Amino acid sequence: MRRRLLQILLFLLLLFALDRGTAALLLRGLERYFGLGSPAEVLLVGHSHMMQGIDAARLQTGLHRPVAKYCREGVTLDDRRAMIEHFLHTHPHGNPDWVVLAVDPFMPGIEVLGRNSYKLFYPFLDDPAMRDHVRKQSSRSDFLLHLAVHTARYDDEMLNRALHGLLGLHRNHRTGTIPDDLLPQGIYTTVPAPQPMQTLRDTVRSLTARGMHVLLLNLPVYRCYRDSAPAAFDANNALFAELAREEPGVSYLDYNPLYSHRRELFYDLIHLNAQGQQLITERLARDLAELMQRGKR
C-alpha cells in the first residue's frame, strides 16, 4: 500500500514538473514575442490591426531606438490598459518614452466583441495586474483551474504565439490583396460611447502623469469600409483629435486619408498585408521621429 501511494505521489510530482516546465518555456516564448521584460523606449499597444500593421523590428531600425510591440487580437480598451500596466510591471529598464496606442473607427465593435478577450491573458496569471484583470471577468471555477494548471492557459493561438517568440518570427507574411468585388461585412463603425472614451482618456492621463508621451495611432482600413459610414469615421477622428489637443503629452495620427484607397496594401478590409505593413511602418518611423525631435507634448 505504501509503495502504491509512493508511486502515485511520484506520478503527481512528475505531472506537476511537466506542467510547470512546459508552461515556463511557453511563457518565455510569449514574453519574447511581445517584448515583455526587454528594454524599450517605444511601446506599441493594440489589437490585430496593429499586430499586422506595424513591424516592430523595422520601426526600431528606423527610429534607432528599442521598440516593443504588445498586441493581441480583439482586445478592448480595458484590456489595452491592463496590457500597458503588465508591460510596465515586467519592464526593469524604466518606463518607455513613448506609448503608441492604437485607436480605430471600429473601436465600439471591439468593445462588444471583446467581452471574452480576458482569456487571452491566462498565460500571465502570475502577474498581479493581469491576475486582477482576469479575475474580475472570469468565473471562479475557470479562474481557479487556470491558476492551478499552467499548461491549461495555452490554447492553439497561444501556442502559436509562443513558438513564434521562441523562433524569433514576428513579421506579417500575408501577401494577398482583397478582391475588387469584396463588400464590407459586419461593420461596427459608430461613434465611441462615453465609457470607452473615458477609459481611453484615463489610460492616456495615467501615462502622461508618469512622464510618458502618447501617440494615438489610427491605422488605415480599406476605403469601402470607411465609405460605409463616413459621418461616424469623421466623428471618431474628431474625438481622437480633440483628446490629443486637450491632453498635454498626447499626439494623434490618422493614416486613413493617405492610404485607405490603396487596395494593394490590404489583406482584407481591416488588416494590412506584408507590403502595407512595410509602407506604414516606414511612414510611422518618419512621423514618430519628427514628433520626438519636435518634443511634441
C-alpha positions as CSV (number, residue, x, y, z in Angstrom):
1,M,0.0,0.0,0.0
2,R,2.8,2.4,0.9
3,R,4.6,1.6,-2.3
4,R,1.4,2.3,-4.3
5,L,1.0,5.6,-2.6
6,L,4.6,6.5,-3.3
7,Q,4.1,5.7,-7.0
8,I,1.0,7.9,-7.1
9,L,2.9,10.7,-5.4
10,L,5.9,10.4,-7.8
11,F,3.5,10.4,-10.7
12,L,1.8,13.6,-9.5
13,L,5.1,15.2,-8.9
14,L,6.1,14.4,-12.5
15,L,2.9,15.8,-13.8
16,F,3.5,18.9,-11.7
17,A,7.0,19.3,-13.0
18,L,6.0,18.7,-16.6
19,D,3.1,21.3,-16.3
20,R,5.3,23.9,-14.8
21,G,8.3,23.3,-17.0
22,T,6.3,23.3,-20.3
23,A,4.4,26.4,-19.3
24,A,7.6,28.2,-18.3
25,L,9.1,27.5,-21.7
26,L,5.9,28.7,-23.5
27,L,5.7,31.8,-21.3
28,R,9.3,32.6,-22.3
29,G,8.2,32.5,-25.9
30,L,5.3,34.8,-25.3
31,E,7.4,37.2,-23.4
32,R,9.9,37.3,-26.3
33,Y,7.1,37.7,-28.8
34,F,5.5,40.7,-27.0
35,G,8.8,42.2,-25.9
36,L,8.0,41.8,-22.2
37,G,11.0,42.5,-20.0
38,S,13.1,43.8,-22.9
39,P,14.4,47.3,-23.0
40,A,12.1,49.6,-24.9
41,E,11.9,53.3,-25.4
42,V,8.8,52.9,-27.6
43,L,5.9,50.6,-26.7
44,L,3.2,49.7,-29.3
45,V,-0.1,48.5,-27.8
46,G,-3.2,47.5,-29.8
47,H,-5.1,44.6,-31.4
48,S,-4.7,42.6,-34.6
49,H,-4.9,45.8,-36.7
50,M,-1.6,47.0,-35.2
51,M,-0.2,43.5,-34.9
52,Q,-0.3,43.0,-38.6
53,G,0.1,46.7,-39.5
54,I,3.4,47.5,-37.8
55,D,6.8,45.7,-38.0
56,A,8.4,46.4,-34.6
57,A,11.9,45.4,-35.8
58,R,11.7,47.7,-38.9
59,L,10.4,50.5,-36.7
60,Q,13.2,50.0,-34.3
61,T,15.7,50.3,-37.2
62,G,14.1,53.4,-38.5
63,L,14.0,55.2,-35.1
64,H,17.3,53.9,-33.8
65,R,15.5,53.2,-30.5
66,P,14.4,49.9,-28.9
67,V,10.8,49.1,-29.6
68,A,8.4,46.6,-28.1
69,K,5.1,45.5,-29.6
70,Y,2.4,44.2,-27.3
71,C,-0.7,43.4,-29.4
72,R,-3.5,40.9,-29.0
73,E,-6.5,40.0,-31.3
74,G,-9.7,41.8,-30.4
75,V,-8.6,43.4,-27.1
76,T,-10.8,46.1,-25.6
77,L,-9.6,49.4,-24.2
78,D,-9.7,47.9,-20.7
79,D,-7.5,45.1,-22.0
80,R,-5.1,47.6,-23.5
81,R,-4.9,49.5,-20.3
82,A,-4.1,46.2,-18.4
83,M,-1.6,45.3,-21.1
84,I,0.3,48.6,-20.6
85,E,0.4,48.0,-16.8
86,H,1.5,44.5,-17.4
87,F,4.4,45.6,-19.6
88,L,5.4,48.3,-17.1
89,H,5.4,45.8,-14.3
90,T,7.7,43.4,-16.2
91,H,10.0,46.2,-17.6
92,P,13.1,46.6,-15.4
93,H,14.6,49.3,-17.5
94,G,12.4,52.3,-16.6
95,N,9.3,53.4,-18.4
96,P,9.3,53.8,-22.2
97,D,9.5,57.4,-23.5
98,W,6.6,56.9,-25.9
99,V,3.5,54.7,-25.9
100,V,1.9,54.3,-29.4
101,L,-1.7,53.3,-28.6
102,A,-4.0,52.0,-31.3
103,V,-7.3,53.8,-31.8
104,D,-9.7,53.0,-34.6
105,P,-13.0,53.6,-36.2
106,F,-14.4,50.2,-35.2
107,M,-13.5,50.6,-31.6
108,P,-17.1,50.3,-30.4
109,G,-17.5,47.0,-32.1
110,I,-14.3,45.7,-30.5
111,E,-15.7,46.7,-27.1
112,V,-18.7,44.5,-27.8
113,L,-16.9,41.5,-29.4
114,G,-14.1,41.6,-26.9
115,R,-16.2,40.5,-23.9
116,N,-14.3,37.2,-23.6
117,S,-10.9,38.7,-24.5
118,Y,-9.7,38.3,-20.9
119,K,-9.0,34.7,-21.8
120,L,-6.1,35.9,-24.0
121,F,-4.2,36.7,-20.8
122,Y,-4.4,33.4,-19.0
123,P,-0.7,32.7,-19.5
124,F,0.1,35.9,-17.5
125,L,-1.9,35.0,-14.4
126,D,1.3,35.1,-12.3
127,D,1.5,38.8,-12.9
128,P,-0.6,40.7,-10.2
129,A,-2.1,43.2,-12.7
130,M,-3.2,40.5,-15.2
131,R,-4.4,38.3,-12.4
132,D,-6.8,41.0,-11.1
133,H,-7.9,41.9,-14.7
134,V,-8.8,38.2,-15.4
135,R,-10.4,37.6,-12.0
136,K,-12.8,40.4,-12.5
137,Q,-14.2,38.9,-15.7
138,S,-13.9,35.1,-15.5
139,S,-16.0,32.7,-13.4
140,R,-14.5,31.4,-10.2
141,S,-14.1,27.9,-11.4
142,D,-12.5,28.9,-14.6
143,F,-10.1,31.3,-12.9
144,L,-9.0,28.6,-10.3
145,L,-8.5,26.0,-13.0
146,H,-6.1,28.2,-15.0
147,L,-4.4,29.4,-11.8
148,A,-3.6,25.8,-10.8
149,V,-2.9,24.2,-14.1
150,H,-0.4,26.3,-16.0
151,T,-0.5,24.4,-19.3
152,A,-4.3,24.9,-19.4
153,R,-3.6,28.6,-20.0
154,Y,-2.4,27.8,-23.6
155,D,-4.8,27.2,-26.5
156,D,-3.7,26.8,-30.1
157,E,-3.4,30.6,-30.7
158,M,-1.2,30.9,-27.5
159,L,0.9,28.0,-28.6
160,N,1.4,29.6,-32.0
161,R,2.5,32.9,-30.5
162,A,4.8,31.2,-28.0
163,L,6.5,29.2,-30.8
164,H,6.8,32.4,-32.9
165,G,8.5,34.1,-30.0
166,L,10.9,31.2,-29.3
167,L,11.8,31.1,-33.0
168,G,12.0,34.9,-33.4
169,L,9.2,35.1,-36.0
170,H,7.3,38.4,-35.9
171,R,6.7,39.7,-39.4
172,N,3.4,39.8,-41.3
173,H,3.8,37.2,-44.1
174,R,0.4,37.7,-45.7
175,T,0.9,38.7,-49.3
176,G,-2.6,38.5,-50.7
177,T,-4.8,41.5,-51.5
178,I,-8.5,42.0,-51.2
179,P,-10.6,41.3,-54.4
180,D,-12.2,44.2,-56.2
181,D,-15.8,43.0,-55.5
182,L,-15.4,42.5,-51.8
183,L,-18.0,44.3,-49.8
184,P,-17.9,45.3,-46.2
185,Q,-19.3,42.7,-43.8
186,G,-20.1,43.1,-40.1
187,I,-19.1,46.7,-39.8
188,Y,-19.2,48.2,-36.3
189,T,-18.4,51.8,-37.2
190,T,-20.1,54.0,-34.7
191,V,-19.1,56.9,-32.6
192,P,-17.4,55.7,-29.4
193,A,-19.7,55.6,-26.4
194,P,-18.8,57.8,-23.4
195,Q,-17.4,54.9,-21.3
196,P,-14.8,53.7,-23.9
197,M,-13.7,57.3,-24.5
198,Q,-13.4,57.9,-20.7
199,T,-11.3,54.7,-20.5
200,L,-9.1,56.0,-23.3
201,R,-8.8,59.3,-21.6
202,D,-8.0,57.7,-18.2
203,T,-5.3,55.5,-19.8
204,V,-3.7,58.4,-21.6
205,R,-3.6,60.5,-18.4
206,S,-2.1,57.7,-16.3
207,L,0.8,57.5,-18.9
208,T,1.4,61.2,-19.2
209,A,1.3,61.6,-15.4
210,R,4.3,59.2,-15.3
211,G,6.2,61.3,-17.8
212,M,5.5,59.2,-21.0
213,H,4.4,60.7,-24.3
214,V,1.4,59.1,-26.0
215,L,0.7,58.8,-29.7
216,L,-2.8,57.8,-30.6
217,L,-2.4,56.0,-33.9
218,N,-5.3,55.3,-36.3
219,L,-4.0,52.8,-38.9
220,P,-5.7,52.7,-42.3
221,V,-8.7,50.5,-43.2
222,Y,-9.8,49.9,-46.8
223,R,-11.8,52.8,-48.3
224,C,-15.1,50.9,-48.8
225,Y,-15.1,50.2,-45.0
226,R,-14.7,53.9,-44.4
227,D,-17.2,54.9,-47.0
228,S,-19.9,52.8,-45.5
229,A,-20.2,55.2,-42.6
230,P,-18.2,58.4,-43.3
231,A,-20.0,60.5,-40.7
232,A,-19.1,58.1,-38.0
233,F,-15.5,58.0,-39.2
234,D,-15.3,61.8,-39.1
235,A,-16.9,61.9,-35.7
236,N,-14.3,59.3,-34.4
237,N,-11.4,61.3,-35.8
238,A,-12.8,64.5,-34.2
239,L,-12.9,62.8,-30.8
240,F,-9.4,61.4,-31.0
241,A,-8.0,64.7,-32.3
242,E,-9.8,66.6,-29.6
243,L,-8.3,64.3,-27.0
244,A,-4.9,65.0,-28.3
245,R,-5.4,68.7,-28.3
246,E,-6.8,68.7,-24.7
247,E,-4.3,66.4,-23.1
248,P,-0.6,67.5,-22.7
249,G,1.9,65.0,-24.0
250,V,-0.6,63.4,-26.5
251,S,-0.5,63.4,-30.3
252,Y,-2.8,61.9,-32.9
253,L,-2.0,60.5,-36.3
254,D,-4.7,59.2,-38.8
255,Y,-3.3,57.3,-41.8
256,N,-6.6,56.7,-43.5
257,P,-6.6,59.8,-45.7
258,L,-3.2,58.8,-47.1
259,Y,-3.6,55.0,-47.6
260,S,-7.2,53.8,-47.3
261,H,-7.7,54.0,-51.1
262,R,-4.7,51.7,-51.9
263,R,-6.2,48.2,-52.3
264,E,-2.8,46.6,-52.9
265,L,-1.8,47.3,-49.2
266,F,-4.7,45.3,-47.6
267,Y,-5.1,41.6,-46.9
268,D,-8.8,42.2,-46.0
269,L,-10.9,45.3,-45.3
270,I,-9.1,46.0,-42.0
271,H,-5.7,44.3,-42.0
272,L,-2.7,45.3,-43.9
273,N,-0.6,42.7,-45.9
274,A,3.2,42.5,-45.8
275,Q,3.6,45.3,-48.4
276,G,1.2,47.5,-46.4
277,Q,3.0,46.7,-43.1
278,Q,6.3,47.7,-44.6
279,L,5.0,51.0,-46.0
280,I,3.1,52.0,-42.9
281,T,6.0,51.1,-40.6
282,E,8.4,53.3,-42.6
283,R,5.9,56.1,-42.5
284,L,5.4,55.8,-38.8
285,A,9.2,55.8,-38.2
286,R,9.5,59.1,-40.0
287,D,6.5,60.7,-38.3
288,L,7.4,59.5,-34.8
289,A,11.0,60.6,-35.3
290,E,9.7,64.0,-36.2
291,L,7.4,64.1,-33.1
292,M,10.3,63.1,-30.9
293,Q,12.5,65.8,-32.4
294,R,10.0,68.5,-32.0
295,G,9.3,67.4,-28.4
296,K,5.6,67.2,-29.1
297,R,3.7,67.0,-25.8
